[in-house]
Amino acid sequence: LDCLHRRKINDDTIKEFHIGYNQEEDRLVIPIFRNDQPVYYCARSYNSKQSKYKKAYLDDSSYLENILYGYGTLSRPNSTLYVVEGVFDYLSLHQSGYCVLSNATGLSHKNASEIADIAKNFRKLVLCFDNDNAGNGFTNRLFPLLFKKNIVFDYISIPKNHNGIETKDVSDWYSSGFSLTELFSGTYSYDGINSYLKSEFKTYDSIVRYVVDNSPYMSMAIKNKVREFIEEEFKDEFSSDDKRMLSKAFTRSKTQDEYAKETIALFGDNNVLYSPSKGFYRFNGTYWESIHEAHIRKMIQSVNMKITQSDETAVLNKIKTYI
């Protein structure tokens, strides 16, 4: 296990994770345990003739979907969540006391959604993927998802070379004896929301249209980021009339159409139908069952606790036309 020691992974961490060596395949095996049972593993090869990583299989042909490393760190008393790429990156931050998740061998849509949902429980999210094409791809995939889920985040651009030493990922940096605090400082840290906005909205009209359409779904923190972006990027086009218009857009309430669509979305994948003569019906997986109108009204109230009775009726009527 000399390669782990070279990566500054200590014996306590090796023992904690039951990291072992598969001599037959010449691979390090780093398992994930839940309730003292292995549920996933990542096997790292140092043989250039083999694929770098090997993942767990469901059977002879299907990969088991990636399970994130790091759930056990989430209860640590830290307000910042870090997301890294490789399993050695994860081990470096794990034994240094950070709250950290790693996608290890890939980033599925489910993984990305899990990261976004978990990040809501933290004051700050920091992405720190490898400084290569794959790492940049993971970062760019998460940008729009985090923005739409109202999660403010930073990302780290790891220098490929630091003090004459190659450092393309967290593990390189850590094993070279460099400070993680320095890596996560302002020198290499960038505002993720601002970077996403710059890449996504090239014109003033495009960002204004987005605000008008989506303002009710944006958190105050995201609205503030968007305001700062507009005022900085389009200051030459930003008149006093524009400020008044945007102020109105940022504070607008949801429309009846939007409440209707949100209510319909609560049914998920269950098909819902409406007949003027028979009322509402939902397919429960076996047969169509009747739904009382009062149940639909309660669902409308769940998306708007302060809705008036007249607006509730209007939303109900819109639902009838949409399904």
C-alpha positions in Angstrom: 0.0 0.0 0.0 3.0 2.3 -0.6 1.0 4.2 -3.2 -1.5 5.3 -0.5 1.2 6.4 1.8 2.8 8.4 -1.1 -0.6 10.1 -1.4 -0.4 10.9 2.3 -3.3 8.6 3.2 -2.5 7.4 6.7 -3.0 3.9 8.2 -6.0 5.0 10.3 -7.8 6.0 7.1 -6.7 2.8 5.3 -8.1 0.7 8.2 -11.3 2.8 8.5 -12.2 2.2 4.8 -11.0 -1.4 4.7 -8.8 -0.5 1.7 -7.2 -3.6 0.3 -5.1 -4.8 -2.6 -6.3 -7.2 -5.2 -3.1 -8.9 -6.3 -4.7 -10.9 -9.1 -5.9 -7.8 -10.8 -3.2 -5.4 -9.5 -5.8 -3.0 -8.1 -6.4 -1.1 -4.9 -10.0 -1.6 -3.8 -11.8 1.2 -1.9 -15.2 0.0 -0.7 -18.2 1.9 0.6 -19.8 0.3 3.7 -23.3 0.9 5.1 -24.5 -0.9 8.2 -21.1 -2.8 8.2 -21.9 -4.2 4.7 -20.1 -3.3 1.5 -22.5 -1.7 -1.0 -20.1 -0.4 -3.6 -16.4 -0.2 -4.5 -13.9 1.6 -6.7 -10.9 -0.4 -7.8 -7.9 1.7 -8.9 -5.3 0.2 -11.2 -1.7 1.3 -11.6 -1.1 -1.0 -14.6 -1.0 1.1 -17.7 -2.4 -1.8 -19.7 -5.6 -1.9 -17.7 -8.5 0.6 -17.4 -7.7 3.0 -14.6 -10.9 2.3 -12.6 -13.1 -0.7 -12.2 -16.6 -0.3 -10.8 -19.1 -2.7 -9.2 -21.4 -4.7 -11.4 -25.0 -5.6 -10.8 -24.5 -8.7 -12.9 -22.2 -9.8 -15.7 -23.2 -6.9 -18.0 -24.6 -4.0 -16.0 -22.7 -1.5 -13.9 -24.1 -0.7 -10.5 -24.9 3.0 -10.5 -22.2 5.1 -8.8 -22.8 5.6 -5.1 -21.2 8.8 -3.7 -18.4 8.5 -1.3 -18.7 10.7 1.8 -22.1 10.4 3.4 -20.4 9.7 6.7 -18.7 13.1 6.7 -22.0 15.1 6.4 -22.7 15.2 10.1 -19.4 16.9 10.8 -19.8 20.4 12.4 -18.9 22.3 9.2 -20.9 24.8 7.2 -19.2 24.1 3.9 -19.7 21.1 1.7 -16.9 20.2 -0.8 -17.4 18.0 -3.9 -14.3 16.4 -5.4 -13.8 14.0 -8.3 -11.5 11.1 -7.4 -11.5 8.7 -4.5 -8.0 9.8 -3.4 -9.2 13.4 -3.5 -12.0 12.3 -1.2 -9.7 10.4 1.2 -7.5 13.5 1.4 -10.3 15.7 2.5 -12.0 13.0 4.6 -8.9 12.5 6.9 -8.5 16.3 7.0 -11.9 16.8 8.7 -13.9 18.2 5.8 -17.5 17.5 4.8 -16.9 16.0 1.4 -18.6 14.0 -1.3 -17.0 12.3 -4.3 -18.4 10.9 -7.5 -15.3 8.7 -7.9 -15.8 7.1 -11.3 -18.5 9.2 -12.9 -21.3 11.6 -12.3 -24.8 10.3 -13.1 -27.9 12.5 -13.2 -28.9 10.9 -9.9 -25.6 11.7 -8.3 -25.9 15.4 -9.5 -29.4 15.6 -8.0 -28.2 14.1 -4.7 -25.4 16.6 -4.5 -27.8 19.5 -5.1 -30.3 18.2 -2.5 -27.5 17.6 0.2 -26.0 21.1 -0.5 -29.2 22.7 0.6 -28.3 21.7 4.2 -25.0 23.7 4.0 -24.2 27.4 4.1 -21.8 27.0 1.2 -21.0 24.5 -1.6 -17.5 24.3 -3.2 -16.8 22.2 -6.3 -13.3 21.1 -6.7 -13.0 18.7 -9.7 -9.8 17.8 -11.5 -8.2 20.4 -13.8 -8.7 18.4 -17.0 -11.4 17.9 -19.6 -13.3 15.4 -17.5 -13.2 17.6 -14.4 -14.3 20.7 -16.3 -17.1 18.6 -17.8 -18.4 17.6 -14.3 -18.2 21.3 -13.2 -20.1 22.6 -16.2 -22.8 19.9 -15.8 -23.5 20.9 -12.3 -23.6 24.7 -13.0 -27.2 24.8 -14.5 -28.6 22.3 -12.0 -27.3 24.2 -9.0 -28.5 27.5 -10.4 -32.0 26.3 -11.0 -32.1 24.7 -7.5 -31.1 28.1 -5.9 -27.8 26.9 -4.6 -25.0 29.5 -4.3 -21.7 27.8 -4.9 -18.0 28.4 -5.6 -15.7 26.3 -7.7 -11.9 25.8 -7.4 -9.6 26.0 -10.4 -6.7 23.9 -9.3 -3.4 25.1 -10.9 -1.8 22.4 -13.0 1.5 23.3 -11.6 2.3 24.8 -8.2 5.8 25.7 -7.1 7.2 23.5 -9.9 5.1 20.4 -8.9 2.3 19.0 -11.0 -1.0 19.5 -9.2 -4.0 18.7 -11.4 -6.2 17.4 -8.6 -6.8 17.7 -4.8 -4.8 14.5 -4.1 -1.8 15.9 -6.1 -2.0 19.1 -4.1 -2.4 17.4 -0.7 0.3 14.7 -1.2 2.8 17.4 -2.3 2.4 18.9 1.2 0.6 22.0 0.1 -2.1 23.6 2.3 -5.7 22.8 1.6 -6.6 26.1 3.2 -4.5 27.8 0.5 -6.1 25.8 -2.3 -9.6 26.7 -1.1 -8.7 30.4 -0.6 -9.7 33.3 -2.8 -6.7 32.8 -5.1 -8.2 29.7 -6.8 -11.8 30.2 -5.9 -14.4 31.6 -8.2 -18.1 32.5 -7.9 -20.0 29.7 -9.6 -23.2 31.6 -10.1 -21.5 34.5 -11.8 -19.5 32.2 -14.0 -22.6 30.4 -15.1 -24.5 33.6 -15.8 -21.6 34.8 -18.0 -21.6 31.6 -20.0 -25.3 31.3 -20.3 -26.6 34.9 -20.9 -24.7 36.8 -23.5 -27.2 39.6 -24.0 -29.2 41.9 -21.8 -32.5 40.8 -23.3 -31.8 37.1 -22.6 -31.2 37.6 -18.9 -34.2 40.0 -18.5 -36.4 37.4 -20.2 -35.2 34.8 -17.8 -35.9 37.0 -14.8 -39.4 37.8 -16.0 -40.2 34.1 -16.5 -38.6 32.7 -13.4 -38.3 35.3 -10.7 -40.9 33.7 -8.4 -38.8 30.5 -8.3 -35.6 32.2 -7.5 -34.3 32.6 -4.0 -33.3 36.0 -2.6 -29.6 35.0 -2.7 -29.9 34.0 -6.4 -31.8 37.2 -7.2 -29.0 39.3 -5.6 -26.4 37.4 -7.7 -28.4 38.0 -10.9 -28.8 41.7 -10.0 -25.1 42.1 -9.5 -24.4 40.3 -12.8 -26.8 42.5 -14.8 -25.4 45.7 -13.2 -21.8 44.7 -14.0 -22.1 43.1 -17.4 -24.7 45.4 -18.9 -24.1 48.6 -17.1 -24.0 50.6 -20.4 -27.5 49.3 -21.3 -29.0 49.5 -17.8 -31.1 52.7 -17.6 -33.3 53.9 -14.8 -36.3 52.6 -16.6 -34.7 49.2 -16.8 -34.0 49.3 -13.0 -37.7 49.9 -12.3 -38.8 47.2 -14.7 -36.4 44.7 -13.2 -37.4 45.6 -9.7 -41.0 44.8 -10.6 -40.0 41.6 -12.3 -37.9 40.4 -9.3 -40.8 40.9 -6.9 -43.7 39.6 -9.0 -45.9 36.8 -7.6 -46.6 33.5 -9.3 -49.4 33.6 -11.8 -52.5 31.3 -11.7 -51.0 29.4 -14.6 -47.8 28.7 -12.7 -49.7 27.5 -9.6 -51.8 25.2 -11.8 -48.7 23.7 -13.4 -47.0 23.3 -10.0 -50.1 21.5 -8.6 -50.2 19.1 -11.6 -46.5 18.4 -11.1 -47.3 17.1 -7.6 -48.9 14.0 -9.2 -45.5 13.0 -10.5 -45.7 10.2 -13.1 -49.3 9.3 -12.2 -51.6 10.0 -15.0 -54.4 12.4 -14.1 -57.5 13.0 -16.2 -60.5 15.3 -15.9 -64.0 14.8 -17.3 -66.7 17.5 -16.9 -69.3 14.8 -16.2 -67.2 12.5 -14.0 -64.6 14.7 -12.4 -60.9 13.9 -11.7 -59.4 10.5 -12.1 -55.9 9.2 -11.3 -54.3 5.9 -12.5 -52.9 4.2 -9.4 -50.9 1.6 -11.4 -53.7 -0.9 -11.6 -56.9 1.0 -12.4 -58.4 4.5 -12.6 -59.7 5.8 -9.3 -61.8 8.9 -8.7 -60.3 11.9 -6.9 -62.6 14.2 -5.0 -62.2 17.9 -6.0 -61.5 18.8 -2.4 -58.3 16.8 -2.6 -57.2 18.9 -5.6 -58.0 22.0 -3.7 -55.8 20.9 -0.8 -53.0 20.3 -3.3 -53.4 23.8 -4.6 -53.2 25.2 -1.1 -50.0 23.2 -0.5 -48.3 25.2 -3.2 -49.7 28.5 -2.0 -50.7 28.6 1.7 -52.1 32.1 1.3 -54.2 31.7 -1.8 -57.7 33.3 -1.7 -60.8 31.2 -2.4 -61.5 32.9 -5.7 -57.9 32.4 -6.9 -58.0 28.8 -5.8 -61.1 28.3 -7.9 -59.5 30.0 -10.8 -56.4 27.7 -10.5 -58.7 24.7 -10.2 -60.4 25.6 -13.5 -57.0 26.0 -15.2 -56.0 22.6 -14.0 -59.1 21.2 -15.6 -58.1 22.6 -19.0 -54.5 21.4 -18.8 -55.1 17.7 -18.0 
